[in-house]
């Protein structure tokens, strides 16, 4: 297990990204692994099998998939894939589910905005863990 700490400077603020990944590959400014790890940024913790952090159009983008678990403050999510834009502080969880009290809330796409609000497309609510 490798621990890597990055500090990416934005014009007015700095955001620390903490990466704990197995067998990391750093090439041409991109960090990736196919062997699992955990990424911490702000109030978000995301773990998965495949992790990539690269730059697209001048912005750093995180992509995670496989055995995905996402923790945003006190909310826990599972899903197929998660992408997060560090500049806009917005993320997208595909085919995600969250446990809220005695209910499971999920949808085809769960959008996380910079203020912590969620927008769910094709949403569902159920009391059964397996939908």
N, C-alpha and C positions, 0 to 999 in steps of 0.2 A: 504494500500500500504506500503510495506516495502522497505527500501533502504539499500542495502548491498554494501560495498566497499571491494574489495579484492586486495591484492598485491601479485602476484605470482612471486617469484624471479627466474630468469633464470641465467645461469652462468655469463653473462656479462651485463645483463640489467634487468630492472624491467618493468613489464607491468601491468598497473592498469586496472582492470575490474570493471565497475560500473554496478550493477544490481538493477533495480527498479522493484520488482515483487510483485504480489498479492499472499498471502497465501504460502510463500516459505516453502519448506521442505529441510532440510539439514541433510543428513544421509550418513554415511560411506564415507565422503569426497566429496559427490555429492550434488549439489544444483539443485532443480527442482521446477516447479510449473505447474499446469494444468489450472490456472486461469489468465494467461496473465502477461505481463510485458515487460520491455525494458532492453536491454543489450548494454552498451557502451564499446568499446575497440578501442583505437587508433582513426582512422578516420571513424570507422564503428559504426553505430547505427542499431540495429535490434530489432524489436518487433514482438511478436506473442502470441498465446494462450498457447502453450505448450513449455516450455523452460527447457533444461537440460544442466548442465555443469558437466562433470565427467572426470575422468582420465582413459585413455586407453593407454597401453604400455608406461607408463611414461609421456604421453603428455596430456594436458588439451584440451578437445573437447567440443564445444558448438553445440547444436542441437536445432533448433527452427522450429515449424510448426503451422499451423492454423492462419488465419488472419495475414499473414506474410507481413511485410514491412521492407525493408532493405535500408539504406542510406549509401553509400560509397562516402565520400567527397561530391561532388555535384550531384551524380547520385542516382536516386531513382529506386528501384526495387520492384516488387511483385512476389510471386511465391508460390509453394506448401510447400517446406521445404528448410532449409539452415543449413549447417554444417560448422564449422570453427575450424581449428587447431591453437591454440594460439602459439605453438612452431614454426611451419613452416610459420605462417601467411598466410595460404592458405584456401580458402573456396569454397564450391560448393552450388549453388542454383539450385534446381530442378524445371523444368517448369516455368522458370522466364521470365519476361518482364521488359524492361526499356524504358522510354520515352526519346528520343533524338531529340531535336528540334521539328519538326512536325511529327516525325516518332516513331513507336514503334518497338523496336528491342528485340528479345527474342530467346529462344531455349529450347530444352529438358533439357540441362545441361549447366549452365554457371559457368565456373571455374575462380576463382579469385586467382591471384598469389601474391607473397609477394612484387612485384614491382608495383602493381596496374593495371596490364594488365588483360584483360579478354579473355577467349577462350570459344567460344560458339559452342556447338554440336547441330546439326540439327537446324540451325539458320533460322530465318525468319525476314523480314522487311516489315512493313505495315503502312498505314496511318490511319487504323481503330483501335479504342481502343479495340474492341472485337474480333480482328483478323479475 
